């Protein structure tokens, strides 16, 4: 189940485009008034962005692997907010708040799970067909 060079390139391009859309949506949400709905949407988009970025870097990683890794990464970041480390980083470099957040919120963990499911579906729709086509070519 390895990708051909052409399949990997197509996966990389579609994943990078999906990541760019996710980044644009996430940054756009930062411009809106902070509400619980906007916070949850931002968390969902954060996971989709990370998963698609991972898939753009490693096209053979797979939709499930990249979605699970994005969920795991975000969960570690969220749980780290129970310590003072992220706040120290934000104090030293304020833009890092976009990555590290500001305070632990258990609702974010649920949003990350939803984002992982959405990232998996997005990758199946936009990227998955290249993987299926590539693996059938390699197996023939």
N, C-alpha and C positions, 0 to 999 in steps of 0.2 A: 504494500500500500504506500509506495513512495510516489511523490509528484515528479512528473517530467519537468524539464527546465521551463518549457512553455507554460505548463500548468502552475508551476511555482511563481512564475512572473505574473501571470494573471491573478493568482491568489494574492500576491503581494500588492498589486496595484489596487484591486478592489478593496482589500483590507485597509490600505492606506487612505483611500477615499472615504471609506466608512469611518475611520478614525478621525479624519479631518472634519467630517460632518459632526461627529460627536463632540470634538473639541469646540467647534463653532457654536453648537447648541449649548454646551456647558458654559462657555464664556458669555453667551447671550443671556443665559439664566442669571448670571452674576449682575447683570444690569437691571434686573427686575427687583421689585420690593420683595424682601425676604418674608415668605410665608411658609407654613409647614408643607404645602403642596410643592412649592418651588424647591424647597430643601430636598424633598423626596425625589423629585424629578432630576435634580442635580446629581444626587447619589446614583440614580439609575444610569444616567448618561455617563457618569464617571466610569462605571464598570464597563459599559459598551465601548467607550474610548480606549480604556486599557486593554481590553480583550482584542479589539481590532488592531491596535498598535502592536501587540504581541504577535498576532497572526501576520502582520505586514513584515515584521522582522524575521519570524520563523514560520514560513508558510506551511510547512509540514506538521506543525504543532497540533492542528486540528481545532475544530470549533469547541468541543467539550473541554479540551485541555486549556485553551486560552481563556475560556469563560471561567473555569474553575480557578485558574491561577489569578485572574483579575479579582475574583471574589476573595480568595485567600489573602492577596496583597492588601486589598481595601480593609478587610477584617483586621489584619495585623495593625494597620495604620489607625483604625478606629479604636482598637483596644489599647494602643499606645497612648491614646488621649487620656487614659486613666492615670497616666504618670505626668510628670512635669516636662518631660523631654520635648514633646512637640512645641509647647509654649516657649521654651528656651530657643528653639530653632526659629520660630516665628518672630520672637523679639529681636534676634540677630539679623533675620532676613524676612521682612514682612510679606513679600509675595509667596513665600512657602505656605502661607495659610491656605492657598488654593489646593495644595496637595495634602497638607497635614490636618486641615480643619481647625476648629476652635475648641470644641468640647465634645466629650463622649455623648452619643445619643443612641440608645438601643434601637430606635426606629431605623436608623441608618443601616443596621445589619440586615433588616428585612428588605430595605430598598436595595441593598447590594445583592441579595439573593434574587430579587426581581430583575435587577440589571444583568445578572449572570444568565438568567433564562432568556432575556431579550437579546443579549449578546450572542448566545448560542443560536437563536432563531435567525438573527440578522446574518450571521456568518453562514448558516445553512442556505439562506435565500440568496445572498450576494456572492458567496465564496464557495459554498459546498458543492455546487455543480462542477466546478473545476477539479475538485478532489476526486469526485466519482468518475468523471471522464478520464482523468489521468490514471487512476488505478486500473481502469478497465483496459487502457492502452498498454500499460506495463504488464498486466497479467496475460494479454493475448500473445 
